[in-house]
Amino acid sequence: MDNMNNNVNVEPAYNATPQAPAQDNSMKAMIFGIIALVLSELGIPGLIFAILGKKEAAKYAASFGQLTGKAKVGSILSKIGFILSIVMTVFWVLYFIIIVIIAGASVAYY
């Protein structure tokens, strides 16, 4: 009975640490990276999601020191989406400029 009444504070042997916020950041990075890649054809929306994906990946890297798993995939997809979004933004701007020039040139002046 002596051992039952001893109230000793013992730490758990497995040293559990909550990892939900960091895992949440890695999932957000991956989702934003996928959305950036899909929306890269539209230009600006792809840029926005690529930047969000890189920020979430950076938060994950700040927590764990390096990118792994979903955070690494999100970071890579965000980089690809960022580059494609810039290319598509330039394309759409040039496209609309050319359309305006052609439309202006085809107007008949009397």
Sequence and secondary structure as in RCSB ss.txt:
>XXXX:A:sequence
MDNMNNNVNVEPAYNATPQAPAQDNSMKAMIFGIIALVLSELGIPGLIFAILGKKEAAKYAASFGQLTGKAKVGS
ILSKIGFILSIVMTVFWVLYFIIIVIIAGASVAYY
>XXXX:A:secstr
 TGGG       TT     HHHHHHHHHHHHHHHHHHHHGGGSHHHHHHHHHHHHHHHHHHHHHSS  HHHHHHH
HHHHHHHHHHHHHHHHHHHHHHHHHHHHHHT    
